[in-house]
Amino acid sequence: MIAGHYGVAYLLKGGARPKWSLTTLIAAVWLGDYLCFVFTLAGVERQVLNPSFTRMFAYQITYGPYSHGLAGAAVTSVVAALAGARMAGPRDGAILGGAVFSHYLGDIIVHGPDMAIFSGDGPKLGFGLWNYPLFADLVECGMLAAGAVLYLRATRAKNGVGRSGLLILAVIAGAITIALPWIPPPPTTTQLCVGSLALLGGTLPLIAWLERQREPLPAG
Ligand SMILES: [Zn+2]
């Protein structure tokens, strides 16, 4: 899932209005993939190029119980919730943990059956919406649009950049999701992991800067 993950972050920021910045929530919803790429590079988890696995994404996780398993995601989310509760109180801790766990829930809708339950060698889940690009695009872009509208209505722009910056970013995320079947996959797993970490991590300072060009509106 791509656009849908961003949608959850926008939705949580605009709807629940936690103390966490939108940038922190975006990092939280992507934590599962950060861990997956780092663990794969470290040889702890494995993914392979398999163009026939789903029609929209050519990589298959062959061993990923920590980053993309139900039990692994639950543990990571509880740790995030407890750490968040210490920093910002129980409500915001729960929101941070929920953001982290949403990665698993979002991915299980679109992935092929490569998401572990407990052990990486046991049964795997994945409803395979990535085999139906039109429906996948509708779900993902619908989630992003709903989240972006809620966030934009809960905040106001301080300047011109604030008016359009995050909106443009959301449109780019939606366009990448729709274009996914036509984007050639990185030829090696290492290139997938390094490139994705650079892209996901590299955009966070830009998102943080764009977020500072808007300010929250009073609730209600
Ligand atoms: Zn993922």
Residues whose N, C-alpha, C, O or C-beta is under 5 A from the ligand:
A	BS01	ZN	G32 D33 D107
